[in-house]
Amino acid sequence: DPYYRFNDVVYRWISLDNWTYSRTFKTPFDVRKWQKVNLVFEGVDTVAHILINNVTLGRTDNMFNRYSFDITSMIKEVNFVEVRFSSAISYAAEQSRCHKAYSIPPACPPPVQKGECHANFIRKEQCSFSWDWGPSFPTQGIWKDVRIEAYNHYHLIYFSLTPFFVRSTQQWSLEIESIFDVVSSKPIAGLVTVTIPKLQTQQTYSVKLQPGEGSIVLLVNINKSSTVEAWWPNGHGKQIGYNVTTTFIMEAGYQIEKFSKAYFRTVELVQEPIPGSPGLSFYFRINGRPIFIKGSNWIPADSFQDRVTYDTLWLLLKSAADANMNALRVWGGGVYEQDDFYNICDELGIMIWQDFMFACALYPTDQNYLESVRAEVSHQVRRLKSHPSIVLWSGNNENEAAIASNWFSIPHADREVYIKDYVMLYVKNIREIVIAEDKSRPFIVSSPTNGLESVKEGWLSQNPYDTHYGDTHFYDYSSDCWNWTVYPKTRFASEYGFQSWPSFSTLEKVSSTEDWSYTSNFSVHRQHHENGNDQMLQQIGYHFKLPQTTDPVKKFKDMIYLTQVMQAQCIKTETEFYRFSQSEIIKGEGHTMGALYWQLNDIWQAPSWASLEYGGKWKLLHYFAQNFFDPLLPVAYEDKGVLYIYGVSDLHMDQELTLKVIVHSWSSLEPVCTLAKDGVTVKAQSALPIYKESINDLLERCRNCTRKSCVVTFYLSGEGGLQSPMNHHFLSSLKDAVGLDKTQLSASVSQKGDIYVFDVQTTAIAPFVTLDVGNIKGRFSDNGFLMIEKKKVVVFYPWERTSVEELEKSFTLTSLMDVV
């Protein structure tokens, strides 16, 4: 296994060598019957020389491009095809050496990443040269389909459907674009019929295809008497698609029939002045409705893309939807994902913020490079633009910020040349192609960006992190993460996060006994973020006691548990801050309309910012996300000794609810006092204060309570079983808590149909109660919870066959009091 222990470094020789893929094949058809025969590569990673029967067809240098070679005159009955790869590392180094006029930083990743240099000089998955959460595996090979296409007359290369809603006529239309290769030397005429049975729509067009490659665009007006049901993001409605049949019957005699799905939805990125605030808003309106974006950031699911199957993607994306997410950002240092990924997002209602693949670096703009990028962008936009899930194209990850904040220490006198390159690449090339290819969704040049303000400042703002515009990325590992005042009251938080370690069961597969300590060579080797392991300890130390046990394996497991508790609690605090800031402006800041934490998934088994471990297991953060992204949530925070509770709602209707506030002393399962506030109005799609009390009054009212001896829990409930998750507010650090006792926790397991029920019992209040079943794949209904009642029922949803016996054998139950 390349992921075992230190193999990422041990196997580096593979990426330094050149490799050739070759085979002999028989042509399965009579070559003479076809006017044109192509050899098509959907994906070549990355630098290769391609030959058939010892004749050079061409060269490739872009992993994200599609390559098609005309082999009509070379194909025989028996053929020998070769793809001769060159080391991506050597190629990137050579490209960098050839760029003599000026350097293009960064030259190399930080040493802690154990990576390779000059990733920015090759159009390849940037993180395959290493990243702060992933290994360096600079792969080479054929990473997507390769096939032979033979055709006469004409051939369909790309086909896309994009919906538009015409305000003036209140009518939906569908733009159908088809890109053809026409072999004949004169134009071909014919008819195209588009049928959408469910919408009683059928239209026929006469078209003429010119020789060579060209496109035809048809505008289909949807029958006005049909009700079009829109595609909605997860949590806001259904994901309805309509079957469309498009039939091309051309004079040359043969027909092409294309079956596809059309989804109707509109997307606007709203950037307009806000009363009482400088700057502009930054939020998404879907089908005319403002939507608060809840979700995370997606990175490649594996260093080896061919290991990423449909099931891998389904599991990860379904876990995102199950945690109440409605969006993911496909981050610009990975790959444009496979078709299955976007199909699943369409089905689950997960909106995609799609970066182009440029990240954390400056890039060259010589002619060859730009031509390659132009082909890449046009191919990817054509391939992906029919997906309703994609709501935004974004030019790059953090490159505006890299220049604005001078990450690479560029002398002021030299800045102009880099700014010029930046505008040339993202504005004059990428943006122009995107706008020409796809007018159905917004484009921004970078993330973070000030949006329209960046445009006004010549595409590069002074401070892309300005909270009054656009989106922000925010990381702070040294401040206490429970202190909400350190977080930016931004218009849109598109990246923020904290690290944790994956479960012991995940690490065990790729390590050996001597690796099982927080300071082992293995643990240091897997941490690719400078001082990452120490930062986690520091953050834990603010609120929890560090394990003192002398049993090394128990100590390691306790550390893993604490990093997950800390990460979950940190991101909960920060996300709840973004959610309760959506309806208010304070000192000109606020109206936050998006929270995408960094990051959803993992590329290997290592400490990282992810909430899903490699293999899909949920960390505590992911269970917390299910709650902090709930459509209905009460959120508490303290300001100058006053406790505020906000009612946060993504529901489409106002609700009359009851707020219950329950105060417990740590030493007893019986509440000290309970307050029920009836007739609380929680407004649709907003966040407004519903409760306010000074902590002193609260402690006075609930006698025998001090900050250290009591904890506050609260939830909202209404008619018809509507209920928010139970939320909590700690009045002090848990390391200072008084009365927390070691508890007897136990659980029994039973099977009910396809699911398993865990009846958990406790003898005392238990914080962060965590159920774990080791390597058995599946997830719990809740985890990492504060247990304030004697009994709690937790359901386990298995992802594979298991049994009560297997679950009992692997089961462990941990709470904060078990860390000694």
C-alpha positions in Angstrom: 0.0 0.0 0.0 1.6 3.3 -1.0 0.0 4.9 2.1 1.6 2.4 4.5 4.0 4.2 6.9 6.7 6.1 5.0 6.0 4.8 1.5 5.2 8.2 0.2 9.0 8.9 0.4 10.2 5.3 -0.1 8.4 5.1 -3.5 9.5 8.5 -4.8 11.8 6.9 -7.4 8.6 5.9 -9.3 7.8 9.5 -10.1 11.4 10.3 -11.1 11.5 7.6 -13.8 9.9 7.7 -17.2 7.3 5.1 -18.0 5.8 3.7 -21.2 2.4 2.2 -21.7 2.0 0.1 -24.8 -0.1 -2.6 -26.3 -1.0 -4.3 -29.6 -4.6 -4.3 -30.7 -6.6 -5.6 -33.6 -9.0 -3.1 -35.2 -12.5 -4.4 -34.6 -14.0 -2.9 -37.7 -13.2 -2.5 -41.4 -11.1 0.7 -41.6 -12.1 1.4 -45.3 -15.7 1.9 -44.3 -15.1 5.0 -42.3 -14.2 8.6 -43.3 -12.6 9.5 -40.0 -11.0 7.5 -37.2 -9.8 9.2 -34.0 -7.8 8.0 -31.1 -9.3 9.9 -28.1 -7.8 10.3 -24.6 -10.2 11.7 -22.0 -7.3 12.2 -19.6 -3.5 11.8 -19.8 -1.5 12.5 -16.6 0.5 14.4 -17.8 3.6 14.7 -20.1 3.5 12.1 -22.8 4.6 11.4 -26.4 1.9 9.3 -28.2 2.6 7.0 -31.1 0.7 4.5 -33.2 2.6 2.1 -35.4 5.8 4.1 -34.7 4.3 7.3 -36.0 4.1 10.3 -33.7 0.5 11.5 -33.2 1.3 14.3 -30.8 2.4 15.2 -27.3 0.4 16.0 -24.1 1.2 18.3 -21.3 -2.1 19.0 -19.5 -3.8 16.5 -17.2 -7.1 18.4 -17.5 -7.4 18.3 -21.3 -9.0 16.0 -23.7 -6.8 14.9 -26.6 -8.1 13.6 -29.9 -5.7 12.4 -32.7 -6.7 11.7 -36.3 -5.4 8.2 -37.1 -7.4 7.6 -40.3 -4.3 7.3 -42.5 -2.3 5.3 -39.9 -4.6 2.6 -38.5 -4.2 -0.9 -39.8 -5.7 -4.3 -39.0 -3.1 -4.9 -36.3 -1.7 -1.9 -34.5 0.9 -1.0 -31.9 0.1 2.0 -29.7 2.5 3.6 -27.3 2.2 6.4 -24.7 5.7 7.4 -23.6 5.5 9.3 -20.3 8.2 11.7 -18.9 8.6 12.3 -15.2 6.3 15.2 -14.2 8.9 16.3 -11.6 11.7 16.5 -14.3 9.4 18.3 -16.7 8.3 20.9 -14.2 11.9 21.6 -13.2 12.9 21.9 -16.9 10.0 24.3 -17.6 11.0 26.4 -14.6 14.6 26.5 -15.8 13.5 27.6 -19.3 11.5 30.6 -17.8 14.6 32.8 -17.7 13.1 36.3 -17.7 12.0 36.2 -14.0 11.2 33.6 -11.4 7.6 32.4 -10.7 7.2 31.6 -7.0 6.9 29.5 -5.0 9.8 27.4 -6.2 9.2 24.6 -3.7 6.7 23.6 -0.9 7.8 23.9 2.7 10.1 21.1 3.8 7.5 19.8 6.3 5.4 18.7 3.2 8.2 16.4 1.9 7.1 17.4 -1.6 8.4 18.3 -5.0 9.1 21.7 -6.6 7.6 23.8 -9.4 4.1 22.4 -9.4 3.0 25.7 -10.9 4.9 24.9 -14.2 2.9 21.9 -15.0 -0.9 21.6 -15.7 -1.3 18.7 -13.3 -3.2 18.2 -10.0 -1.2 20.7 -7.9 -1.5 18.8 -4.7 0.1 15.7 -6.2 3.4 17.4 -5.6 2.3 17.6 -1.9 0.1 19.8 0.3 -0.3 20.7 3.9 -2.8 17.8 4.3 -1.5 15.4 1.7 1.4 13.3 0.4 3.5 13.8 -2.7 2.6 11.2 -5.2 3.3 12.7 -8.7 1.5 10.1 -10.7 1.9 9.4 -14.4 -0.4 7.4 -16.6 -3.7 7.2 -18.4 -6.2 8.4 -15.8 -9.4 8.5 -17.8 -11.0 6.6 -20.7 -9.1 6.0 -23.9 -11.0 4.9 -27.0 -11.2 4.8 -30.8 -14.0 6.6 -32.5 -14.8 6.0 -36.2 -17.5 7.9 -38.1 -18.8 9.2 -41.4 -20.3 12.6 -42.2 -20.5 14.1 -38.7 -19.9 13.3 -35.1 -21.2 14.9 -31.9 -18.3 15.9 -29.5 -20.0 18.0 -26.8 -23.7 18.4 -25.9 -25.1 20.7 -23.2 -28.3 22.0 -21.8 -28.6 25.2 -19.9 -31.8 26.7 -18.6 -32.8 30.4 -18.6 -35.8 32.1 -17.1 -37.1 35.0 -19.2 -38.5 37.6 -16.7 -40.5 39.6 -19.3 -42.5 36.6 -20.5 -42.3 34.6 -17.2 -41.2 31.6 -19.3 -38.5 29.0 -19.1 -36.3 28.3 -22.0 -33.6 25.8 -22.6 -30.4 26.5 -24.5 -29.1 23.3 -26.2 -25.6 23.5 -27.6 -24.1 20.8 -29.8 -20.5 20.8 -31.0 -19.8 18.7 -34.0 -16.9 17.5 -36.1 -18.2 17.5 -39.8 -16.1 15.3 -42.0 -17.7 16.1 -45.4 -16.2 18.9 -47.5 -19.5 20.7 -47.9 -22.2 21.7 -45.4 -24.7 19.1 -44.2 -28.3 20.1 -43.7 -30.9 18.4 -41.6 -33.5 18.5 -38.8 -33.2 18.5 -35.0 -36.2 17.5 -32.9 -36.2 18.2 -29.1 -38.8 16.5 -27.0 -39.6 17.0 -23.3 -42.7 14.8 -22.7 -43.4 15.8 -19.1 -43.5 19.5 -20.1 -45.6 18.9 -23.3 -42.8 20.5 -25.3 -41.6 19.4 -28.7 -39.8 21.6 -31.3 -38.1 20.9 -34.6 -35.4 23.0 -36.1 -33.7 22.9 -39.5 -30.0 23.3 -39.1 -26.9 23.4 -41.3 -23.5 22.1 -40.2 -20.4 23.6 -41.7 -17.3 21.5 -42.5 -14.8 21.2 -39.6 -15.6 21.7 -36.0 -18.5 24.0 -35.2 -21.5 24.4 -32.9 -25.2 24.8 -33.2 -27.2 26.5 -30.5 -31.0 25.9 -30.2 -33.3 27.8 -28.0 -36.3 25.7 -26.8 -39.2 27.6 -25.3 -41.0 25.5 -22.7 -44.7 25.2 -23.1 -46.3 27.9 -21.0 -49.2 25.8 -19.9 -46.8 23.3 -18.3 -45.8 23.7 -14.7 -42.0 23.6 -14.5 -40.7 22.4 -11.2 -37.4 23.9 -10.3 -34.2 22.2 -9.0 -33.6 23.2 -5.4 -30.6 22.9 -3.2 -30.7 20.3 -0.4 -33.1 21.4 2.4 -35.0 23.9 0.2 -37.0 21.7 -2.1 -36.8 18.8 -4.6 -34.1 18.1 -7.2 -36.4 17.6 -10.1 -35.0 16.8 -13.6 -36.8 16.3 -16.9 -35.9 13.7 -19.5 -35.0 15.3 -22.9 -34.6 13.5 -26.2 -32.7 15.3 -28.9 -32.7 13.7 -32.3 -30.5 14.8 -35.2 -31.5 13.5 -38.6 -29.2 14.8 -41.3 -29.3 14.5 -45.1 -26.3 12.2 -45.0 -28.7 9.7 -43.7 -27.7 8.6 -40.3 -29.2 9.9 -37.1 -27.9 10.6 -33.6 -30.2 10.3 -30.6 -29.2 12.0 -27.4 -30.9 11.2 -24.1 -30.3 13.7 -21.3 -31.8 15.4 -18.3 -32.7 19.1 -18.0 -32.9 20.9 -14.7 -34.5 24.3 -14.3 -32.9 26.7 -11.8 -31.5 30.2 -11.8 -28.5 31.4 -9.9 -27.4 35.0 -9.1 -24.5 36.1 -7.1 -25.9 39.3 -5.5 -23.4 42.1 -4.8 -25.2 45.3 -4.0 -25.1 48.1 -1.4 -26.3 47.2 2.1 -28.2 50.0 4.1 -26.0 51.1 7.1 -22.8 49.4 5.8 -20.0 50.3 3.5 -19.2 47.7 0.9 -21.5 45.2 -0.9 -23.4 42.1 -0.1 -22.2 38.7 -1.4 -24.8 36.0 -1.4 -26.4 33.5 -3.7 -30.0 33.7 -4.9 -31.3 30.4 -6.3 -34.7 30.6 -8.2 -35.1 34.1 -6.8 -34.6 33.0 -3.1 -31.6 34.0 -1.1 -29.9 30.8 0.2 -27.5 30.7 3.2 -24.7 28.5 1.9 -23.8 25.7 4.4 -21.1 23.2 3.6 -17.4 22.5 3.2 -14.5 22.3 0.8 -13.8 19.3 -1.3 -10.3 18.0 -2.1 -9.3 14.9 -4.2 -10.6 11.7 -2.4 -7.4 9.8 -3.2 -3.8 10.4 -4.5 -4.7 7.7 -7.1 -7.7 8.8 -9.0 -8.5 5.4 -10.3 -9.2 4.3 -6.7 -12.1 6.8 -6.5 -15.1 4.8 -7.5 -18.8 5.8 -7.8 -19.3 4.2 -4.3 -16.4 6.3 -2.8 -18.0 9.5 -4.2 -21.6 8.5 -3.2 -20.5 7.8 0.4 -18.7 11.1 0.9 -21.3 13.3 -0.9 -24.2 11.5 0.9 -22.4 12.2 4.2 -22.3 15.9 3.3 -26.0 15.9 2.5 -26.8 14.0 5.7 -25.0 16.6 7.7 -27.4 19.3 6.3 -24.9 20.7 3.8 -26.2 22.3 0.7 -22.9 23.2 -0.9 -19.3 22.2 -1.5 -16.4 24.2 -3.0 -14.3 22.1 -5.4 -10.9 23.5 -4.4 -8.5 24.7 -7.0 -5.5 22.6 -6.1 -7.0 19.2 -7.0 -8.8 18.0 -10.1 -12.0 18.8 -12.0 -14.0 16.0 -10.6 -15.4 13.0 -12.6 -18.9 13.1 -14.1 -20.2 10.9 -11.4 -19.3 13.5 -8.8 -21.5 16.2 -10.4 -24.3 13.7 -11.2 -24.5 12.8 -7.5 -24.5 16.5 -6.5 -27.3 17.1 -9.0 -29.2 14.3 -7.4 -28.6 15.3 -3.7 -29.0 19.0 -4.2 -25.4 19.9 -3.3 -24.4 23.2 -4.9 -20.9 23.4 -6.3 -18.5 26.4 -6.2 -16.1 25.2 -8.9 -12.6 26.6 -8.8 -10.3 26.3 -11.8 -7.2 24.3 -11.0 -4.8 27.0 -9.8 -3.9 27.3 -6.1 -1.6 29.2 -3.8 1.0 30.1 -6.4 1.8 32.4 -9.3 1.8 31.0 -12.8 3.6 31.5 -16.1 1.8 33.1 -19.1 3.9 32.2 -22.1 2.1 31.4 -25.3 2.2 27.6 -25.0 1.0 27.6 -21.4 -1.9 29.9 -22.2 -3.0 27.9 -25.2 -3.0 24.7 -23.1 -5.0 26.5 -20.3 -7.5 27.9 -22.9 -8.1 24.4 -24.2 -8.5 23.0 -20.7 -11.0 25.7 -19.6 -13.1 25.4 -22.7 -13.1 21.6 -22.4 -14.1 21.6 -18.8 -16.8 24.3 -19.1 -18.4 22.4 -22.1 -18.2 19.1 -20.2 -19.7 20.5 -16.9 -22.1 23.3 -17.7 -25.2 21.2 -17.9 -25.0 20.5 -14.2 -27.5 22.5 -12.1 -25.3 21.8 -9.0 -22.5 24.1 -10.3 -23.5 27.6 -9.2 -20.2 29.5 -9.6 -17.0 29.4 -11.6 -14.0 30.7 -9.7 -10.7 31.5 -11.4 -8.3 30.3 -8.7 -7.6 29.6 -5.0 -5.9 32.4 -3.0 -3.8 33.8 -5.8 -5.2 37.3 -5.5 -4.4 37.2 -1.8 -0.9 35.8 -2.6 0.0 38.9 -4.6 -2.0 41.4 -2.4 -0.5 40.1 0.9 2.9 39.5 -0.8 3.3 35.8 0.3 6.3 35.4 -1.8 8.3 38.5 -0.7 8.3 40.1 -4.2 10.1 43.4 -4.2 7.7 46.3 -4.8 9.5 47.3 -8.0 8.8 43.9 -9.5 5.1 43.6 -8.6 3.8 45.0 -12.0 5.0 42.0 -14.0 3.2 39.5 -11.7 0.0 41.6 -11.7 0.1 41.7 -15.5 0.5 37.9 -15.6 -2.4 37.5 -13.1 -4.8 39.6 -15.2 -3.5 37.9 -18.4 -4.2 34.4 -17.1 -7.4 34.7 -15.1 -9.1 37.7 -16.8 -8.0 37.9 -20.4 -8.0 34.1 -20.9 -10.0 32.1 -18.3 -12.7 34.6 -17.7 -13.2 35.4 -21.4 -13.6 31.8 -22.3 -16.0 31.1 -19.4 -18.2 34.0 -20.4 -18.2 33.0 -24.0 -19.0 29.4 -23.2 -21.5 29.8 -20.3 -23.7 32.8 -19.6 -25.9 30.8 -17.2 -23.9 31.3 -14.0 -21.6 33.8 -12.3 -17.8 33.9 -12.5 -15.4 35.4 -9.9 -11.7 35.7 -10.5 -10.3 34.4 -7.2 -11.2 33.2 -3.7 -11.0 35.0 -1.4 -11.9 38.1 -3.4 -13.7 41.4 -2.9 -15.8 40.6 -5.9 -16.9 43.7 -7.8 -14.6 45.8 -5.6 -11.6 43.7 -6.8 -12.8 44.3 -10.4 -12.9 48.1 -9.7 -9.3 48.0 -8.4 -8.0 46.4 -11.6 -8.9 42.8 -10.6 -6.5 42.9 -7.7 -7.7 44.5 -4.5 -5.5 46.0 -1.8 -7.0 43.6 0.8 -8.9 40.6 -0.5 -9.8 39.7 3.1 -11.9 42.8 3.6 -15.0 41.8 5.5 -17.2 44.4 3.7 -16.9 42.6 0.3 -16.8 39.2 -1.3 -15.6 36.1 0.6 -12.9 35.5 3.2 -10.6 32.7 4.2 -9.7 32.8 7.9 -7.3 30.7 10.0 -6.0 31.4 13.5 -4.5 28.5 15.5 -3.1 30.5 18.4 -6.2 32.4 19.7 -8.7 30.6 21.9 -11.2 29.2 19.4 -14.1 29.4 21.9 -13.8 33.2 21.7 -16.1 34.2 18.8 -14.8 37.8 18.8 -11.6 36.7 16.9 -13.7 35.6 13.9 -14.3 38.0 10.9 -17.9 39.2 10.6 -17.6 38.6 6.9 -20.1 38.6 4.1 -19.2 35.0 3.2 -16.8 32.5 4.9 -15.5 30.2 2.2 -12.6 28.7 4.1 -11.9 28.3 7.8 -10.8 25.4 10.0 -8.8 23.5 12.6 -7.0 20.2 12.4 -7.6 16.9 14.2 -6.3 13.4 14.0 -8.3 10.6 12.4 -9.5 7.6 14.5 -7.1 5.0 15.7 -8.9 2.4 13.5 -8.1 4.5 10.4 -4.4 5.0 11.3 -3.9 1.4 12.4 -4.2 0.1 8.8 -1.1 2.1 7.7 1.1 2.0 10.8 2.9 -0.4 13.1 3.0 -0.6 16.9 6.0 1.7 17.3 4.1 4.4 15.5 1.3 4.7 18.1 2.3 7.8 19.9 1.7 11.5 19.4 5.5 12.1 19.0 6.6 9.1 17.0 8.5 9.4 13.7 5.3 8.3 12.0 3.1 11.0 13.7 5.7 13.7 12.8 6.0 12.4 9.2 2.2 12.4 8.6 1.8 16.0 9.8 2.4 18.2 6.8 1.4 21.5 8.4 4.2 23.4 10.2 3.8 23.0 14.0 0.4 21.4 13.4 0.7 18.8 16.2 1.8 21.5 18.7 -1.0 23.8 17.6 -3.6 21.1 18.4 -2.0 20.6 21.8 -2.2 24.4 22.5 -5.8 24.6 21.4 -6.8 21.6 23.6 -4.8 23.0 26.5 -7.1 26.1 26.7 -10.1 24.1 27.8 -9.1 20.5 28.5 -6.6 18.6 30.6 -4.0 16.7 28.6 -3.8 12.9 29.1 -1.2 11.9 31.8 -1.6 8.1 31.6 1.6 6.1 31.4 0.1 3.5 29.0 1.5 4.7 25.6 -1.3 3.3 23.4 -4.1 4.6 25.7 -2.3 8.0 25.7 -2.2 8.1 21.9 -5.9 7.1 21.7 -6.8 9.8 24.3 -4.9 12.4 22.3 -6.7 11.5 19.1 -10.1 11.7 20.9 -9.2 15.2 22.4 -8.1 16.6 19.0 -11.4 15.5 17.5 -13.4 17.0 20.4 -11.4 20.2 20.1 -11.8 20.5 16.3 -15.6 19.8 16.6 -16.1 22.4 19.3 -13.9 25.0 17.5 -15.7 24.8 14.2 -19.0 24.6 15.9 -18.2 28.0 17.6 -17.0 29.6 14.4 -19.8 28.3 12.2 -22.5 29.3 14.7 -21.0 32.8 14.7 -21.4 32.9 10.9 -24.9 31.6 11.0 -26.1 34.1 13.7 -24.5 37.0 11.8 -26.7 36.6 8.7 -29.4 39.1 9.6 -27.5 41.8 11.4 -25.0 44.6 10.6 -22.8 45.6 13.5 -20.3 48.5 12.9 -20.8 48.0 9.2 -20.1 44.2 9.3 -22.4 41.2 9.0 -25.0 39.8 6.6 -22.9 36.7 6.5 -24.5 34.4 3.9 -22.2 31.4 3.6 -20.1 29.1 5.8 -17.9 26.5 4.0 -15.4 25.1 6.5 -12.1 23.6 5.5 -12.3 20.7 4.7 -14.8 17.9 4.0 -12.7 14.8 3.1 -9.2 13.3 3.4 -6.8 12.2 0.7 -4.9 9.8 3.1 -4.8 8.7 6.7 -3.2 11.7 8.5 -3.9 14.7 10.8 -5.9 17.2 8.7 -8.7 19.7 8.7 -11.2 17.1 7.4 -14.5 16.1 9.0 -14.6 12.8 7.1 -11.6 10.5 7.4 -10.0 8.6 4.5 -12.4 5.8 3.9 -15.4 8.0 4.8 -15.6 7.5 8.6 -17.3 10.5 10.4 -15.1 12.4 12.8 -16.8 14.2 15.7 -16.8 17.4 13.6 -19.0 15.8 11.0 -21.5 14.8 13.7 -21.4 18.3 15.1 -21.9 19.7 11.6 -25.1 17.7 11.3 -26.3 19.8 14.3 -24.7 23.2 13.6 -26.0 23.1 10.0 -29.5 22.0 11.1 -32.2 24.1 9.3 -33.5 25.2 12.8 -31.0 25.9 15.5 -30.8 28.0 18.7 -27.3 29.5 19.0 -25.8 31.0 22.2 -23.0 33.3 22.7 -21.8 35.6 25.5 -21.0 39.2 25.2 -19.8 41.3 28.2 -21.3 39.0 30.8 -24.7 38.7 28.9 -25.9 35.4 27.4 -27.8 35.8 24.1 -29.6 33.1 22.3 -30.5 33.5 18.6 -33.1 31.6 16.7 -31.5 30.6 13.3 -33.7 29.3 10.6 -33.3 28.2 7.0 -37.0 27.2 6.9 -39.3 29.0 4.4 -42.0 29.9 6.9 -42.0 31.8 10.2 -42.4 29.5 13.2 -44.1 30.0 16.6 -41.9 27.9 18.9 -41.0 27.2 22.5 -37.5 27.8 23.7 -36.4 25.5 26.6 -33.3 26.5 28.6 -32.1 23.9 31.0 -29.3 24.5 33.5 -27.5 21.5 35.1 -24.8 21.3 37.7 -22.0 19.1 36.5 -22.6 16.8 39.5 -26.2 15.8 38.9 -28.4 14.5 36.2 -31.3 16.4 37.8 -31.7 19.9 36.3 -31.0 22.8 38.6 -33.6 24.9 36.8 -35.6 24.9 33.6 -37.0 27.8 31.7 -39.6 27.4 29.0 -40.3 30.5 26.9 -43.4 30.1 24.8 -44.5 32.0 21.7 -41.0 32.6 20.4 -41.2 33.7 16.8 -38.4 32.4 14.7 -38.5 34.2 11.4 -38.0 32.3 8.1 -34.4 32.4 6.7 -33.0 34.7 9.3 -31.1 34.8 12.6 -32.6 37.0 15.3 -32.2 37.2 19.1 -34.9 35.3 21.1 -33.4 35.3 24.6 -31.1 37.5 26.7 -30.1 37.3 30.3 -27.0 38.3 32.2 -24.9 35.3 33.4 -25.1 36.7 37.0 -28.9 36.8 36.9 -29.0 33.3 35.4 -26.7 31.9 38.2 -28.7 33.8 40.8 -32.0 32.4 39.4 -30.6 28.8 39.3 -29.4 28.7 42.9 -26.2 26.9 43.9 -24.7 27.5 40.5 -21.4 29.0 39.6 -19.7 29.4 36.2 -17.5 26.4 37.0 -20.2 24.1 38.5 -23.0 24.5 35.9 -23.7 24.1 32.2 -26.5 25.5 30.0 -28.4 23.5 27.4 -31.3 24.6 25.2 -33.5 23.7 22.3 -36.5 24.8 20.3 -39.6 22.8 19.7 -42.9 23.4 17.9 -46.0 21.7 16.6 -46.0 18.6 14.4 -42.8 17.3 16.0 -40.6 20.2 14.8 -37.6 20.3 17.0 -34.1 21.7 16.8 -31.0 19.8 18.0 -30.1 20.2 21.7 -27.4 22.8 21.9 -25.0 23.7 24.8 -23.1 26.6 26.2 -20.2 26.1 28.5 -19.8 28.8 31.3 -16.2 27.9 31.9 -13.4 25.7 30.5 -14.0 22.0 31.1 -10.6 21.7 32.7 -11.9 24.0 35.4 -15.3 22.4 35.8 -16.3 21.6 39.3 -18.3 18.4 40.1 -17.6 16.5 36.9 -17.2 12.9 38.1 -16.0 9.7 36.4 -19.2 8.1 35.2 -20.2 4.5 34.5 -21.1 4.6 30.8 -22.6 1.5 29.2 -24.5 0.5 26.1 -26.4 -2.4 24.7 -26.9 -3.2 21.0 -29.9 -4.6 19.3 -30.8 -5.1 15.6 -34.0 -3.5 14.1 -34.3 -4.4 10.4 -31.4 -2.8 8.6 -30.3 -0.6 11.5 -28.7 -1.2 14.9 -29.8 0.5 18.1 -27.4 1.4 20.9 -29.1 2.1 24.2 -26.6 4.2 26.1 -26.8 4.7 29.8 -24.9 6.9 32.2 -24.7 7.4 36.0 -23.6 11.0 35.8 -23.3 13.9 33.4 -20.9 13.0 30.6 -19.4 15.5 28.1 -18.5 14.5 24.6 -19.8 10.9 24.7 -18.4 9.1 21.7 -19.4 5.7 20.3 -16.9 3.9 18.0 -17.1 0.6 16.2 -13.6 0.6 14.8 -13.4 -0.5 11.1 -17.1 -1.4 10.7 -18.3 1.0 8.0 -21.3 3.1 8.9 -22.4 6.1 10.9 -24.3 6.9 14.1 -27.3 9.2 14.3 -25.5 11.3 16.9 -22.1 11.3 18.5 -19.8 13.4 20.7 -22.8 14.6 22.6 -23.2 16.1 26.1 -25.2 13.4 28.0 -27.4 15.0 30.6 -30.0 12.3 30.9 -29.7 8.7 32.2 -30.5 7.2 28.9 -30.1 8.0 25.2 -30.9 6.0 22.1 -28.3 6.2 19.3 -28.9 4.5 15.9 -26.1 3.0 13.8 -26.6 3.0 10.1 -24.3 0.4 8.6 -22.7 0.9 5.1 -21.9 -2.8 4.8 -23.2 -6.1 6.3 -22.5 -6.5 10.0 -24.1 -8.1 13.0 -24.7 -7.4 16.7 -21.8 -9.7 17.6 -19.4 -7.9 15.3 -20.5 -4.5 16.6 -20.2 -5.6 20.3 -16.7 -6.9 19.6 -15.5 -3.6 18.1 -17.4 -1.2 20.2 -15.8 1.4 22.5 -17.6 4.1 24.5 -15.6 7.2 25.6 -16.4 10.4 27.4 -14.2 13.3 28.5 -13.9 11.7 32.0 -12.2 8.6 30.5 -9.2 10.7 29.5 -6.8 10.5 32.4 
